Amino acid sequence: MPDGKAIFVFWNVDHGHATYVNSPNDRHIAVDLGTGRIGSGQDFHPLRHLHRNGVERLDHLCITHPHRDHIDDILNVEDVRPKVFHRPHHLDREDVFPDEIQEGDREKYEKYMDYDETYVHPVSDRNDISNPDAFGGLRAQFFTPPGTSACNLNNHSMVAVFHVAGRKVVVPGDNEADSLDGLMGHSSFQRAVEEADILLAPHHGRKSGYHEDFVEHVDPTLTVVSDGRYSDTSETAQYSHQSSGMTVERDDGSTVSRNVVTTRNDGVISATVSSIGSLNVGIKPTSKMER
């Protein structure tokens, strides 16, 4: 970890989502646990990857909502033993478990509920991510949509907003119009997300997650779409229109001006914020991603 820099990594996990954040003082945060494949079909597990690269503990883990493509790697959580676990607290077992569940996925949902029932203690000052002094100048806010129906877990997705060195990164889950309407009704949420540098498109860039007032208010410089080969990313053009654009560096050192980058077409997307607030975004083919 270079001194004084924050790093955001949006991994290519097919149609799911997984984001990793490394704070300026080398603390570790993960948002969602989708899994994917590399090159010739090798599995990619974000937590296993972090553990192999020296991360013994996560400081914070956020599961925006318990759909399978956001919890796929949860069986590896014990390798990195998170200190703090964020999730929509109000969901119970009946809400979380799908009506129809593949037997191979049952253990993942059981593990999610185990953590939901275990992580109930107050957070210490040292681990309070709303305190930038504890995370080298980085802080995060988490918002849960108010009053939505449990029949659509997408609309219970938490939204994580990261602030560091005057830059802002907004990481929603799979929120759709109803929950974004509710969130936008709160001035605290509006203040948190306004004029962000990077927006992760809600619900993988699908039409159901596009909310014009929300995107206009965020007014992103760059939109990231975490999508898969067979995902409906019909609103990518809308996000491109609403994003002002920036220079993105390719893996070979060349640069290109982009309004939107996608994990499907661009691979792994990383953003680095320096201590003085400069922002650099790079893209790397999935084939060059380590397991």
N, C-alpha and C positions, 0 to 999 in steps of 0.2 A: 504493500500500500504506500504510494508516494505521500510524503509529508504534506499535510494541510489540504488534501483533496478528498472529495466525496465521489464515489463511483456508483453508478446505477447500471445494472445489467438486465436486459429483457431477453431471456433465453427463448430459443425456438423450441417450443414444446407442442408442435402440431396445432390442434384446435384448442388447446388449453391455455393456461397462463402461469408464468413463474417469473418473478422479479426478485433480484438480489440487490441490496444496498450495503455498501461499505462506507462507514462514516469516516470523517477526517482523523479521528483518533482510533481507527481500526476496530470498530465495533460492527456487529453483523446483524442485518435485518433481512428477512425473507417475506415476500408477499405472495401467497398462493404457491401450490406445489404440483403443478402440472408436470407431466413427463413426456418425453419425445423419443425420436430416433435420430441417429447420426449416420450419415453416409450409407454404408452397406446394410443398414438395419440394426446396428448396435443400439441398445437402449440407453437413453440419457436420463439420469435421475439427479435433479439439482442438489439434493441434500447429500447424496453419496459423493457427488462432484466436490462440494464444499469441504466435506470431511477429508477427502483424499488430498485436498489442497491446503490442509492445515487449520481448518475451522473446527475447533473442538466443541464450541458452544455458540448457538445463536443467542443474541441478546433479545431479539424480538422476532416472533413469528406471527404473521397476520394471515388468517384464512378469510377471505372476503365473504365467502358463503360456501356451504358444503355440497357443491356439486362435484361429481367424480373428476372432471377435468381440472379441478382446482385443488383436489386432495390426493391425487394419484400417488404421490411420493410419501404419504404420511406414515407408512410403515418404517421409513428410515429416520423418523424424527428423533428416535432415541440416540442415534449416532451424534446428534448435535445438541440435545437436551436444552431446548429454549428456556430462557429465564422468564419470559413474558409471552403470553399467548392471547392475541386479539381475535375475536370472532363475534358474530351476532349473538349476544348472550341470551336473548329471549327465545331462541329456537330450542324446542325440546326434541326428544327422540322421535316422536311421531312426525314432527315437521321435517326432520333430517333424513330419515330413511325413505328411499323411494318406494312407491307401491310395488313396483317390479324391480327386483335387484338380482344381478348375476351373482352366483354364489362366490365367485372369485373376488367380488367387490365388497362383500359383507364385512370382511375383516377391516377394511379401510374405514367404513362408516362406524364400526364399533370402536376403532382406535380414536377417531375424531371425538366420539362421545366420551371416551375415557379421559381425553385431555380436557374436554369441556367441563367435566366433573372434577378434575384435579386442579386446574389452574383457577383457584378462587381466592387466593390470598392477595392482600394489598401489595402494590408495587413500591419498592424502595426508592428513595430519592436518587440513588446511583443508577437505577434502571428506568427512571422516568424519562421517556423519549420526548416528552413535551418540554423538557428542560435542556436547552442547547449546551449548557455547560457540561452536561453529562455525556454528550455525544459529539464533542469536538466542534460545536457550532451548528450541527445538524439537529433539527427537531422535526417531529411529525405530529399531525393531527389525524384523528380517526372519527368518521361520521357514519352513523347507521340511519338508514331511511326510517321515517316515522310512519307508523300506522298502516303498513301494507299487508295484504292478505298472504297468509302462509302458503297458499296453494302454488305460488310462483316464487321459488327461492331466489331467483335472479333479483327480485325486487327487495330482497333483504341484504343485498351486498353492501359491505362496508366500503367506504372510500378513504384511502390513505393519501394525505397531502404532506409532502416533504419540503422543507425549507432549508436552504443552506447558502450562505454567502450571497444573499440577495436573489437567489434563483429558486424556482419552484417546480416541483414535479408532482402531477396529479395521477394517482393510480386507483381507478375504480375497479369494481368487479364486473358483474354482468347486469348492472342496473338497466332497467328499461324506462319507458316514459313515465309510468305511474310513480315510481320511486324517485326519479329525478325531479318530477314536479314537486314532490314533497320536500326533498332536500333544498330545492331552489326557493322554497318558501321561508327559509331561515337565513337571516342576515349573516349569522356567523359562518355558515357554509359558503355563502356568496363571497364574503371577504376572504375566506381561506383559499378558494380556487381561482379567484379572478387574476387575469393576466399571468397565466402560468407559462413557463418556458416549454415544458413537455407535458403532453396529455396522452395517457394510454386510453385508447378509444374504448368506451364501455361496450360490453358484450361482443368483444372481438371484432368490432367494426360493423356489426350487423345493423340492418335498418331498425330493428326493435330497440336498439340501444342508442340511436341517434336522437338527441334532444337539442333542437336548434338554439333555444335560449341558453341552455347550459354551455354549449360549445362556444356561442358568441361571448358569453360572460368569461369563460376560461381564456378565450382569445389566444390559443397556443401558438408558439413559434413553430413547433414541430409536433405532429401527432404520430404516435406509435400504434400500430395495429398488431396484436398478438393473434394471429389467425393460422388456420391449417389449410391443407391442400383442398379440402372439400367444404370449407367454411363459406357462408354467405357474407361477403364483405362488400355489399352493394353500396354502402355509404362512403367508401373510400374517397370518391370524388368530392363529396360534400366536405369531408374533413380537410382535403387538400385546399378547397376553396376558402375555408375558414382559418387555415394556418398560414402564417406569414412566411415561413420557410427559413432555412439556414443551410450553411455548407456542411456536408457530411463527408467524412473521410472513409474511403474504401480500404480493404485489407492490403491492397498493393500500394498504398500511399497516394493514389489519385483522389481527387475530390469531385463532388457533384452537389448541386443545389437541389434540396428536396423539401417539400412541404409535409410529406407522409413517408414513413418507412414501415415495412411490414416484415414480420418474422418469416412469413411464407416465402417472400421473394428476396429478402435481404439477409436472412439468417439471424445471427446474434447481434443485438443492438446494444451498444454501451455508451453511456454519457458520463463525462468527467467534469466536475466543477472544482475549479482551483480556489485557493484561499482568498483570492482577490475577485472571485466571481466570474472568471472566464469559463465558458461552456464549450466543450468539444464533444462531438458525437461521431462514433465510428460504427461501421457495419462489417461483419465477418461472416463468410459462408458457413453454414451449419457443418459442412464436411470438415472444417478445421476446428470444430468445437471438441474439447476433450470430453471423455466419458465422465 
